[in-house]
Amino acid sequence: MRHFGHIAPEVRQRLFHQEPCEFTSDSPARLLSAALGATLYSPATRPRLADDIVKQTGRGVVSMVLCLEDSIGDEDVAEGEENLVRQFTDLAERQVDPPLLFIRVRAPEQIPDLVRRLGPAVRLLAGFVLPKFTEERGIPFLEALSGAEAASGHRLFAMPVLESPELLYRETRVETLEGIARAVDKYRERVLALRLGVTDFCSSYGLRRAPDMTAWDVQIVASVIADVVNMLGRADGTGFTVTGPVWEYFRVQERMFKPQLRRSPFLEGQAEELREALIEHAMDGLLREITLDQANGLLGKTCIHPSHVLPVHALSVVSHEEFSDAQDILRPERGGGGVLRSQYTNKMNEVKPHRAWAERTLLRAEVFGVANEDIGFVELLAAGISG
């Protein structure tokens, strides 16, 4: 699989200075954690789930979570488990190349049980999403995952979801984060990424952000995300990939605030109709949130609607300017440090302070590609939509 792999090769050639790399579920964890992109959630009870997965793969989805937790009722869990086994078996028989598939479970004992029931079809499973993760609740999940991996002989990753009230409340936040850090460090080779449950954060205070607002505009939510990145997303080798929160809206009926999407990039790209469509479907708020996610150290995003996938991926592509700066900073002859003017002659590149940024940028460039000099977000999004 590869990002923008659903686009014709000749179109990719026009769009990219460096095309996104190919990867599989067997690729190194560091590469996969950066490549998750827009992770699309789907209830595990969907009767045509295998068809849905194949369809979304054809639209550019590279990671999906099949949910047995909050997206289905308590009474539907057994049915959801049975459906997952059927659908995975169906997919395995089709000999298709699906996206990275994860199952979101409710309890640790579901992990070995599902792995056993999947049988040979377990080869299609990338891992499990672990809900309401704290040290106390998370360790049994991680132990169950390690045991299931050993029993099946198939590599399985964990993606803990940070969403518990203890993480949100000021008086317990640091202690909870320290516990989470201990747990995920102990199982570091199994933890692919940390996910943020912002809807649960808001629930603790009876809040729900409007389509004109991003998670970063809700200060109590922004503060906890910042602390998660501070303690768990460091670039010194101790951190993990932390993914962006879910965007809840598909279409806005009435706006209180003016659109947040600047007109100029779309005029340059001759794509005013695309801009109007994005605004009509409440996508301008999503685009702003993705940009703020990235500015604050998050990579990838939880998505609950297919229309959110392409904007996440288009905004994840490395610009030619970013790529040029990162390459300059990491040249071997720059190992001693120093300051240099960027090739675009519009900024200072300071070698030592910008090194970690440059390394992360080149990893993102590997999985999402580097746009050609004259290609921006508008062209990438338009090409992805037309497919």
Steps between C-alpha positions, in 0.01 A plus 500: 500500500602862464346842554338639184537152349143528369609783270625421148882477475521782244306729737727410792799582282360849440419557867808364675866591506542180706214252493373332820674171571333161496457318833334189641383386841847343537684832456700643793288641782656845470388523137150364571438739789568795270300347215171447690359824360123532530393194698139429407275353772212267418258309727587130506134411444477627142360208297708574187816598682734311264347685203533830688869435567572421135305810391686733738834351397418608146442854629840533665439374855809325643390436861166405655367420847212255529329595823347274765491777759314834509364484144276201575255416778587269789250247370671488158852399609462126442344563159782740416765242588330235286468746214870590518600135473272456195619818331872430557451150360325650197785746445762227533323292236494793256881526499475879524756737647300683770613801701650464847209355700461541875224379733388722785411272790332558837678246721844331500355150468352588161851523349612135526145381434469694174850406384415134555163528324647681200724203423703546178321830430694653790770582242279797396493641854751773588405523866259629762383838625492511880230727651519729806868423546671558832784304660264296717245426227750484213751243623250207481421598138870512409567167673208343312630638170852364562355160586281494190795596283710218645219249456424598140854572381363817337628850583232710671514869591317693769354849468397619847228767515562773756151611605448437871380771744815448713701630207280805467475605866781727613551327837562157342640590157874483564476179703283341228737607224798363690321166538410491130862579415620206710252261340566592137877514554494145639324383182663752267552256212126423500363858522456643151336831593304675774151622412305782666137462609398864492126423490539331841702798627216734404243265653659538844398867497180477297666666199472449127690714254304654212609461135646851514729396786804273507618290793768764548235767564366304800761597754451215745541251215797684351677497836481123540611436139797730559595306814468166318737621228729653764547170685436236233583661164858615551749485214788371715432133434270452799184623326224338294290609207193679640208523257249782461147491647184413314304761301132435564328692220405404146283791388405831657145629469546848644816693580557745781847609388639587161690231307856439613632388163705768323391569144845568352641144474186389322503792257859419412402138450189590299294304753242740643228236463706262712537769766122556508440125531743474791329787682154358432602169659665661806844403375663839558495432874651157440780647286582753768504229768733278295739793455495572873546130578818494296627828643462352850681172433217265397517278191203326341140525616206294617222522240138386512400598146669415168482862386756592768771269368629694200536833681714332766721336239526808277612714794751233605697519174833677552538819299801542273617786723482290819685218326772735378550641850508155663756370253722802550488467878591130490791519255799310648724804470257688731565261790686766695203736503475854376242721334418517130255684280235278347509428128170687480683800654212573738613354834789396723580130538690443825652154470500367858162635625323406174652150467216312671244686287698414186516129590125485563435690177703255292315207657170665409639565151577130464143388573294793365732623228638841406293732283647658189593867532182627340267254676306587814225355715226599253649301212564197723146503635343549159703216350408272788130572463504437126713193566 
